[in-house]
């Protein structure tokens, strides 16, 4: 009977999966209570060796029972140690959240730039070649910062260096994506699920080719719409995702020295809300040629502007239906944005 029980115990131990979840729980300050940041979940499967089929001599049964207990406990302990070693340090994430939130609080115009940094560090993903994305933190390399769409982001990378120096165990890849999540929420936006565990590359050769990020104008509305579908489709997004992620234009503005475009999308460029969609859905913009030779869209007696890729969202009937929905329902926009932005920030990672 003892041997039967022992065999059952050992068989059970051979199939026990051990999971260690390290959930990040920021302290209950007003800002951090709105953040939903989670470290990655590591699942380790442990197994113990099955006992021999022959019956041991009576003299060894007592030792066998003692060893069986060790056989059950040691693999579990080893799994816990491995899980703890693999989990990103929770304290570093919590401290970084506070430091980033303070930066945005002191300079709200820095918030939209952090969202752009997180977006561009992730939007290079190609699901066919499995290259690009946020996993390796390559946007810190000068080779990637030199890409046309990343003009001006070197300042954001530099401003985050003190945060990285303070929280050394937090990877650059985690820092840049976390910064975007904190900025969205700090500026009044939704809680965006976030998980840590990205590992930085030390090789600039991992930088993807220029041209993977969406361009604002391909010469015509039809070509621009096709371009958006191609670029976002390469990342695994659909038409709804294209529209909702474009809603990040509710923040920030264009500078002629970095993009050739000039102006802000909304009258509240440091407040995350659905006014971008309300403006698109209700106002008529006219094309304006800029000194750079590029064409943007403007309003009479207003400094608000839209890019050709924004105007496509109301000219394409499929896109326009989503624009109308988000213009009428901010909660719908917030929920869809949190889902899509979280997915964007995990592109190219090996998070489970």
Protein Blocks (a to p, Z undefined) as FASTA:
>chain_A
ZZmmmmmmmmmmmmcccdddddddddfbfklmmpccdddddddddddddddfbdcdfklm
mmmmmmmmmmmmmmmmmmmmmmmmmpccfklmmmmmmmmmmmmmmmmmlmmmmmmmmmmm
mmmpcfklopghjknopmmpmklmmpmklgojlmmmmmmmmmmmmmmmlcfklmmmmmmm
mmmmmnopacddddehiacdfbfklpccehiaccfbehiaklmmmmmmmmmmmnopafkl
mmmmmmmmmggcddfklnopacdfbfblmbccfklmmmmmmpccdddddfkopacdddeh
iabdcdfklmmmmmpmklmmmmmmmmmmmklmmmmmmmmmmmmmmgoiacZZ
